């Protein structure tokens, strides 16, 4: 009702039609202006001439909240989104474009402080819209992108967790937050998320074998072939799996065990259960990684063992060694990331998302470096220091280790 008057169903339909028309018109203007994104001045002129102002967009959105209320979802019912959510997504795009334009103008003075008001206004509107429409995932994805630009990793992680990404979505949507966690110094959170991806692929590999066997027993040959093809062509060569392996290896020494919780630890890049609480140790290499301590040799030997298992993080060392003879362009990987969740990006595209080639290059570089480190630690651990200036005689152990390395 509005002022005590009951709105008829026909009037509600008419108002929904008008707001959809308004949203479509703005999308068309933004789409035309996006053709001139390389020329900021021309694009901005088109927006200022034909697109509604920020204040007009916000007014339209607030009005839609009053006369087009969303249906309150019951427990277990459909999670509704509001008709005006798209207006806020478009408004945030305009504000991000203005921030980018301001950065370009002031690039010579290295002053980015002027971009913050635009980004803060955009993320404030998104936060308010999330409060009004908590079941719209695109509002949260847009907010994560802006918080990444503001280097607010903690808040971005909180919103990502609210999305409820799980199971196969880890492989397709974790790219939204992983770069932000590393840039924001949340290494333990990055390891936990990457370890979840490794665990997903390990469990999927086992499940596919079981399901394919059951399908063959039931005479469903094509179903078994479909699952095997999915595992072989999509899951095993997953780009996100490769990237997670390198990320875990790089961040291992920076992990804070006490941040992992009381019932989980990371072992060779795979989350495992543990009965007792972790000690609140905060030091470099407290649990994993190389840090120049006496533990390095034992860890290097364990890495060499774990590298034989495809779904363990150290397997990145073998991937880097096997690909040394081919170019990055020829490296086989399956990019399973779902980029369609960013459909609303018209005027501004998030630049912190790595391309497939960049992810492969970065992962193989990490694998190569950790391979060298592992070999160096193991070779040093088996070496004997010279005595009285004399070179020690080679032993059977040192000879074997040098040949194997």
C-alpha angles and dihedrals in degrees: 000000000000119000089345093305120120114235112227120231090246091056091049090052091049092050091048089051092052094050091048089051090050092050092047092051092052091048091053092051092047091048092053092045091049089066087069096047090121088061105054096185094053092045092049091048091053091050094048091048103044109014124079115256122255092256092051091050093050091047090052091050094049090048090053090056091060102045100027105045117180122244110262105238118231121220107288092008132117114299104232127209124206123252092233097055091096090061091061091048089053091046092052089052091054092049093048090050089052090050091051092048091050090050091052092051093049097038093107091060093045089230114142096162091101091063094060097073091056093047093044091051091049095049092044090056090047091050090052091047091050089054090053095041108025095167097060106103094190092064088056093046090052090049091051090054093053094044087054089057089049091048090237095144097163094057091042090054092049092053091046090054089051088059088069095223109185145149114004090359088073089070094046104037109027089090087076092073111016097085090047092052092054094044090047094051095246092137097154091053090048090052092049092051094044090048089053088056092050091048091049092055093045092051093043091054091055094044093050090054091051095045093045090052091050090048092053091049089053092048095251098136096161092051091052091048091049093054093045091050091049091052094045099043104030113022107033095049092039113155092213090052090053092047093048092054092056092043093053091049092049096046098039095098091049095054119119106214094201089061092061094073134246099289108039138062135175116247117182090335094309124107112238134182121250128186101216131058120264117248114250093249117160112183139110111283093005093152110004143002134053117294106155095268133127088261093067096086094052090046092049091052091049091049090053089054095044092047089074091068112081096213096051121095095240089062086084086078091063091044090055093046094048092049096048091098095052134060124254090249090060095049109114114232135148115227102211095169114130104228093171090082086075093058091128093065103107108134098023129035119195109249097196091078108099122225120241092255092049092050093049093047093048093046095049090047089053091048092049093049094048090047090056092046093049092050092046093051093048093046092048092047092056096044123101120220116242115261121216090347094302122127110241117245116252115256129207090255096051092045092051093046094049091050093048093048 
